Amino acid sequence: MMDAVITAGTRLADALEAENQALSALDLSRAASLATAKMQASDAFAQAFAAATKTGARAEAAQRDATARLHDRLSTLSSENRRLLEHAIALQSRVIETIAGAALPRANVPGYGAQGRARAPRQTPAMAVSARA
């Protein structure tokens, strides 16, 4: 039973490591493509852990070292994954805000014009429409 937990945990750690590498390189499209594999590995690990807990399975002497190493690896990788994801989200937010800000019309931008006088607010130009029926 513990072998299944170790195998699933190793698969999860490998998925986290791959995503962390993509996020570190700011390859967000590759990181996004790895998300499904990470979620599947996470689900498999949770199921294996729940089954082991339900049956009362414990790591024996040889497995204790492996489970301790796996715990440390998963802890480190998951902390790094969280940090990298937060960084990527913040970066994407700034990009979106920059694009949105550039796309907004700047009709009434306060400031100063020629000779240091306050700039007059822009008004929409008058327009006439004529139609014959």
ZADO-632160 format. One record per residue (C-alpha): residue number from 1; residue in one letter; x, y, z. Coordinates in steps of 0.5 Angstrom, whole numbers. Layout:
BEGIN
<r pos="NUM" code="a" X="X" Y="Y" Z="Z"/>
...
end
This chain:
BEGIN
<r pos="1" code="m" X="0" Y="0" Z="0"/>
<r pos="2" code="m" X="6" Y="5" Z="2"/>
<r pos="3" code="d" X="9" Y="3" Z="-5"/>
<r pos="4" code="a" X="3" Y="6" Z="-8"/>
<r pos="5" code="v" X="3" Y="13" Z="-4"/>
<r pos="6" code="i" X="11" Y="13" Z="-6"/>
<r pos="7" code="t" X="10" Y="12" Z="-13"/>
<r pos="8" code="a" X="4" Y="17" Z="-13"/>
<r pos="9" code="g" X="8" Y="22" Z="-9"/>
<r pos="10" code="t" X="14" Y="21" Z="-14"/>
<r pos="11" code="r" X="10" Y="23" Z="-20"/>
<r pos="12" code="l" X="7" Y="29" Z="-17"/>
<r pos="13" code="a" X="14" Y="31" Z="-15"/>
<r pos="14" code="d" X="16" Y="30" Z="-22"/>
<r pos="15" code="a" X="10" Y="34" Z="-25"/>
<r pos="16" code="l" X="11" Y="40" Z="-20"/>
<r pos="17" code="e" X="19" Y="40" Z="-22"/>
<r pos="18" code="a" X="17" Y="41" Z="-29"/>
<r pos="19" code="e" X="12" Y="46" Z="-28"/>
<r pos="20" code="n" X="17" Y="50" Z="-24"/>
<r pos="21" code="q" X="22" Y="50" Z="-29"/>
<r pos="22" code="a" X="17" Y="52" Z="-34"/>
<r pos="23" code="l" X="15" Y="58" Z="-29"/>
<r pos="24" code="s" X="22" Y="60" Z="-28"/>
<r pos="25" code="a" X="23" Y="61" Z="-35"/>
<r pos="26" code="l" X="17" Y="65" Z="-35"/>
<r pos="27" code="d" X="14" Y="60" Z="-41"/>
<r pos="28" code="l" X="7" Y="61" Z="-39"/>
<r pos="29" code="s" X="4" Y="57" Z="-44"/>
<r pos="30" code="r" X="8" Y="51" Z="-43"/>
<r pos="31" code="a" X="7" Y="51" Z="-35"/>
<r pos="32" code="a" X="-1" Y="52" Z="-37"/>
<r pos="33" code="s" X="0" Y="45" Z="-41"/>
<r pos="34" code="l" X="3" Y="42" Z="-35"/>
<r pos="35" code="a" X="-3" Y="44" Z="-31"/>
<r pos="36" code="t" X="-7" Y="38" Z="-32"/>
<r pos="37" code="a" X="-1" Y="33" Z="-31"/>
<r pos="38" code="k" X="0" Y="36" Z="-24"/>
<r pos="39" code="m" X="-8" Y="36" Z="-22"/>
<r pos="40" code="q" X="-8" Y="28" Z="-24"/>
<r pos="41" code="a" X="-2" Y="27" Z="-20"/>
<r pos="42" code="s" X="-5" Y="31" Z="-14"/>
<r pos="43" code="d" X="-11" Y="27" Z="-15"/>
<r pos="44" code="a" X="-7" Y="20" Z="-15"/>
<r pos="45" code="f" X="-3" Y="22" Z="-9"/>
<r pos="46" code="a" X="-9" Y="24" Z="-5"/>
<r pos="47" code="q" X="-13" Y="18" Z="-7"/>
<r pos="48" code="a" X="-7" Y="13" Z="-5"/>
<r pos="49" code="f" X="-6" Y="17" Z="1"/>
<r pos="50" code="a" X="-13" Y="16" Z="3"/>
<r pos="51" code="a" X="-13" Y="9" Z="2"/>
<r pos="52" code="a" X="-7" Y="8" Z="6"/>
<r pos="53" code="t" X="-10" Y="12" Z="12"/>
<r pos="54" code="k" X="-16" Y="8" Z="11"/>
<r pos="55" code="t" X="-13" Y="1" Z="12"/>
<r pos="56" code="g" X="-8" Y="4" Z="17"/>
<r pos="57" code="a" X="-2" Y="2" Z="13"/>
<r pos="58" code="r" X="5" Y="5" Z="15"/>
<r pos="59" code="a" X="12" Y="6" Z="12"/>
<r pos="60" code="e" X="16" Y="0" Z="14"/>
<r pos="61" code="a" X="24" Y="1" Z="16"/>
<r pos="62" code="a" X="26" Y="1" Z="8"/>
<r pos="63" code="q" X="20" Y="6" Z="6"/>
<r pos="64" code="r" X="21" Y="11" Z="12"/>
<r pos="65" code="d" X="27" Y="14" Z="9"/>
<r pos="66" code="a" X="24" Y="14" Z="2"/>
<r pos="67" code="t" X="17" Y="17" Z="5"/>
<r pos="68" code="a" X="22" Y="22" Z="9"/>
<r pos="69" code="r" X="25" Y="24" Z="3"/>
<r pos="70" code="l" X="19" Y="25" Z="-1"/>
<r pos="71" code="h" X="16" Y="29" Z="4"/>
<r pos="72" code="d" X="22" Y="34" Z="4"/>
<r pos="73" code="r" X="22" Y="34" Z="-4"/>
<r pos="74" code="l" X="14" Y="35" Z="-4"/>
<r pos="75" code="s" X="15" Y="41" Z="1"/>
<r pos="76" code="t" X="20" Y="44" Z="-2"/>
<r pos="77" code="l" X="17" Y="44" Z="-9"/>
<r pos="78" code="s" X="10" Y="46" Z="-7"/>
<r pos="79" code="s" X="13" Y="52" Z="-4"/>
<r pos="80" code="e" X="17" Y="54" Z="-10"/>
<r pos="81" code="n" X="11" Y="52" Z="-14"/>
<r pos="82" code="r" X="6" Y="57" Z="-10"/>
<r pos="83" code="r" X="12" Y="63" Z="-10"/>
<r pos="84" code="l" X="13" Y="62" Z="-18"/>
<r pos="85" code="l" X="5" Y="62" Z="-19"/>
<r pos="86" code="e" X="4" Y="68" Z="-15"/>
<r pos="87" code="h" X="10" Y="71" Z="-19"/>
<r pos="88" code="a" X="7" Y="69" Z="-26"/>
<r pos="89" code="i" X="0" Y="71" Z="-24"/>
<r pos="90" code="a" X="2" Y="78" Z="-22"/>
<r pos="91" code="l" X="6" Y="79" Z="-28"/>
<r pos="92" code="q" X="1" Y="77" Z="-32"/>
<r pos="93" code="s" X="-4" Y="82" Z="-29"/>
<r pos="94" code="r" X="1" Y="88" Z="-30"/>
<r pos="95" code="v" X="1" Y="86" Z="-37"/>
<r pos="96" code="i" X="-6" Y="86" Z="-38"/>
<r pos="97" code="e" X="-7" Y="93" Z="-34"/>
<r pos="98" code="t" X="-1" Y="96" Z="-39"/>
<r pos="99" code="i" X="-5" Y="93" Z="-45"/>
<r pos="100" code="a" X="-12" Y="96" Z="-42"/>
<r pos="101" code="g" X="-9" Y="102" Z="-40"/>
<r pos="102" code="a" X="-6" Y="104" Z="-47"/>
<r pos="103" code="a" X="-13" Y="102" Z="-50"/>
<r pos="104" code="l" X="-17" Y="107" Z="-46"/>
<r pos="105" code="p" X="-18" Y="114" Z="-49"/>
<r pos="106" code="r" X="-15" Y="119" Z="-46"/>
<r pos="107" code="a" X="-20" Y="125" Z="-47"/>
<r pos="108" code="n" X="-19" Y="129" Z="-40"/>
<r pos="109" code="v" X="-12" Y="128" Z="-38"/>
<r pos="110" code="p" X="-11" Y="133" Z="-33"/>
<r pos="111" code="g" X="-4" Y="137" Z="-34"/>
<r pos="112" code="y" X="-1" Y="143" Z="-37"/>
<r pos="113" code="g" X="-1" Y="146" Z="-44"/>
<r pos="114" code="a" X="4" Y="151" Z="-47"/>
<r pos="115" code="q" X="6" Y="157" Z="-43"/>
<r pos="116" code="g" X="5" Y="153" Z="-37"/>
<r pos="117" code="r" X="-3" Y="154" Z="-37"/>
<r pos="118" code="a" X="-8" Y="149" Z="-35"/>
<r pos="119" code="r" X="-10" Y="145" Z="-41"/>
<r pos="120" code="a" X="-17" Y="146" Z="-43"/>
<r pos="121" code="p" X="-21" Y="139" Z="-43"/>
<r pos="122" code="r" X="-22" Y="136" Z="-50"/>
<r pos="123" code="q" X="-29" Y="136" Z="-52"/>
<r pos="124" code="t" X="-32" Y="131" Z="-57"/>
<r pos="125" code="p" X="-32" Y="135" Z="-64"/>
<r pos="126" code="a" X="-39" Y="137" Z="-66"/>
<r pos="127" code="m" X="-42" Y="133" Z="-71"/>
<r pos="128" code="a" X="-48" Y="134" Z="-76"/>
<r pos="129" code="v" X="-52" Y="128" Z="-79"/>
<r pos="130" code="s" X="-57" Y="129" Z="-85"/>
<r pos="131" code="a" X="-61" Y="124" Z="-88"/>
<r pos="132" code="r" X="-66" Y="124" Z="-94"/>
<r pos="133" code="a" X="-72" Y="119" Z="-94"/>
end
